[in-house]
C-alpha cells in the first residue's frame, strides 16, 4: 500500500499544478499600492466626518472597516505618539519617534517630518508583516493632517 502524501506540493504533476494555483491565489490576495492609498483616503474621510475618537476606535478594531488582509491603518501625532494602530494595540500611546527598522532607519521620525511638508507621500522601510510574521520591505502611504499622520502600507515581498 502506498503512503498517503499530505503535502500536494510533493506528489507529482497534479500536486505541482495545485501548488502553482495556490501560489497564484495567494498573490491575488496581496494588497496593492492603489488599495492602500484608497484605504488611507477612506480613513481620512471617515475621520473628517466622524471625528478622531470614533475613527481611532474603528482603526483599532482588527475586524473593522480599516483592515484588509495585511493592510491596516495607523495614526500618529506629529510628536510620534501612536494614536491608533490596526495591527498592534500594544503600540497605543507609545512615542515611536526614535524606533528604527532592522537597517537603522528611524521611519516614524522620517514619516512625521515628511508629513510636515507634504500632504501625501510614500515611504519605504522594513517591518514585521502581521500575516507572515516575517520582517519584510514595506511601502507606507501617508496623508498628513494638521496635527497627525494617517498611514497604511503594503508589503513588497
N, C-alpha and C positions, 0 to 999 in steps of 0.2 A: 504494500500500500504506500502510495506517495504521500509525503507530509504536506499538510496544508500550509501554504505560504500566506502569512497575514499582511505582508507588505507587497502590494501590487507592483511597486516600482522595481522589484527584483524578479518578477516572474514573466519574462519573455516579452514579445512584441505587444500583446494586448495590455500588459502592465505598463509598458513604456508609453503607449498611446494614452492610457488612463492618466498616468502621471504628467504627461505633457499637457493634457487638458486641464488638470488640476492646477498646474503652474500658470497656465494662461488665465484661468478663472481668478486665481489669486492676484495676478497683475491687473485684471479688470477692476478689482475692488480697491486698488490703491488710489488714495486721494490725489487729485491733480492740483496744480497751481491755480487754475481758474476756480476750482471748487473752494479752495482755501480763501481766495480773495472774496468770493461771493459770501462765504460764511462770516468773514470779518465784517463785510458791509451789512449783512443781515443783523449781526450782533450790535453794531453801532446804531443802526436804525432802531432796533428794539430798545436800546439804551436811551436814545433821544425821546422815544415815545412813552417809555415806562419808568424811566428813572434808573439811577445807578443801583440802588439796593435790590430792587426786583431783578434787574439784569444780572447782577453778581450772583444772586441765588440760583438763577436759571443756568448760568455758566458753570456753576459748581456742581450741578447735577450731571453725573456721568451718563444718565439716560435721558438727559434734557435735549432741548432743541438746538443746542450749540455744540453737540458732539456727534461726529460721524466717522465711523471706523477708527483710524488713528489720528483723526483731526479733532482737536479740542481748542477752545478759546482760553486765553489768559488776558488779564488786565493788570497793569502795573501803574502805580502812582509815578509821577515824574521824579520821585525820590527813590525809586527802585523797590518799593514795598508791593508785595503781591496782594491785590485786592480781590481777585477771582482766579481760579485755576480749575479747568475742567478735567484734569487727569490726576491731580495730586493735592487733596485738601490739606495735607500737612504743610504745604507751602504758604497757605493763607497767613497774612500778617507779617511775613518774613521779609526783611530787606535783603534782596539778592543783588544789589549793586556791584558787589565785588566777586560774585560767583564766576567761575571760569570753566570752560569746557575742557576736554582732555588735551587740547592743543594750547591751553593757556589763554584763550580768548575770553575777555570779560564781556560776554554777549549781552547781558542785561544793561550794563553801563553803556555799551555801544548803542543798544536799542533806544534807550532813553535819550541819549544825545542826538541820535538821528531824528527822533520824534520832535525835538525842539525846533528843527529847521525844515522838516519835510512833513507834508500832510499824509503821505503814504509811502511805503518803501518795502523792499525785500532785503532780508538779512540772512546770511548763511553761517552756520556753526555746527557743532556736533552735540547730540543729545540722546538720551535713552528713549527708544521707541516703546510706548506703553503696551503695544501689542506683541512685539518680538522680544522685548526685554534687552535688546542689544543697543549699544551706542552706535548711532548712525548719523551720516551727514543729514542736516535738516535745513530747509529754507523756510523762513518765517516771514509772512506778510503782516505788516502792521499799519495801523492808522493812528496818528497822533491827534489827540483831542487836547483842549486847553490844559487839563491837569492830569491826564492819564494817557496810557498807550494800550490799545486793544490789538491782540495778535492771534494768529492761527497759522499753523505751518504744515508742510509736507515733508515726509522722509524721502530722501533721494536715493536710497539703496534699493 
